[in-house]
Amino acid sequence: MASKLWASRAASYFRISLFHRGFATVIKDFKYADSHEWAKVDGSSATVGITDHAQDHLGDVVYVELPEVGAAVKQGASFGAVESVKATSDINSPISGKVVEVNEELKNSPGLVNASPYENGWIIKVEMDNSDELKSLMDSDQYSKFCEEEDAKH
Amino acid sequence: MTVPGTRNIGLPLMNLVRLKGVPTLKQLHLEERLLRTSSDNWCIINDGTNDPTVVMGISGKPMELLEIDSVLQDEIPVIRRFTGGGTVIVDQGTIFVTFICNKDAVPGLQSYPRPIMSWSSLIYRKVFQGIGDFGLRENDYVLGNLKFGGNAQSIIKNRWVHHTSFLWDYEISNMAYLKLPKRAPEYRQARSHLEFVCRMKDYIPRSNFIDRTIDAVGSHFLVRSVELEAIKYPSDTKFKPSSGLLMKQELEETAIDSHTGIAVSQSLQL
């Protein structure tokens, strides 16, 4: 398929490995956005981060741009960014609400996003505006399938 | 104007904007605005910028990256840009080439840093075919083991930008404003700036490079020229650029902190 031709040509020419791990880990009870962020719901608030699939594809994170506590976030909209491999990549919020806490550890240890994407690498905590928004997110099985399909297309 | 001889059947459209001597901050604002508010693909070529300017990546720390006293003394502007990556000093000898694309503009390309970087190297591989030993080494464009272009990217939900500052020519004195960075690629092997970079002018005429780049782009896209003044922006979108000039005060405070740090460490050694 022509779409893969350039990738394999580039890979062999530059000896770049295009292979990622065959699977990305997911956490069973979390909810997932198609832009590869997760939400862990706890009552009316949620913790948000990027998934294992995302951190693996992004490479080593060297900097995280965090929002201010008190900032509003909107489902599907950018609230911050990570820097890896000379790129800034937007982080989009899986839910709307108000930022009540940010992970200050990421200022000195941005690599936590890679090492522990679902625990110590959490990024923000949000007081949700509307928990109905969670219905539009994927569960872990749906998200795993989504990642497989996305990787297979490229 | 379409580039003659291109196989344009079924290729996505790429708007080509050719600039000359546009100030770096204005270029960055244009790029970020097109990234966030346009739904078209763009290739921007800025042939040189008027005044020497230091441009740091989003997370750049002046104290670590710059010889601040010289920068302040010579009043060199310092910009923090919206993309990642390292620090460059740009001037009239720099040629800027930027791609701003929808995530599905290149079939089969995943919208992540490394795939985008690989794809861009295919464009320039074509440009330098028969001219030099072009390579992509640890995210730098090199001829042999000498860097001649610095890359950076910004990736949003459905679009990405990949931009490069090419060292067509440079002033040796300007390199002195930059410190040896802490985060450096392995292949640099602690070489000084002058031992690490090369001038593109030693390999290819300036206009030839630009023409060959446009031609290479034309093998992936249907290229259409657009004048800067003719670019229309959607009226309903709010946009505030994040690239900005560092204020003199911020740099002066950094310089003071740096001198205090040196004095303290010297007094501790007594």
Interface residues (C-beta under 8 A of the other chain):
Chain A: M1 A2 S3 K4 W6 A7 R9 A10 A11 Y13 F14 I16 L18 S35 H57 L58 G59 V62 Y63 E65 G76 S78 A81 E83 S84 V85 K86 A87 T88 S89 D90 N92 E150 D151 K153 H154
Chain B: G57 I58 S59 F82 T83 G84 G85 G86 V106 P107 G108 L109 Q110 Y112 P113 R114 P115 I116 M117 S118 W119 S121 L122 R125 G135 L136 N139 N151 A152 Q153 S154 I155 I156 K157 R183
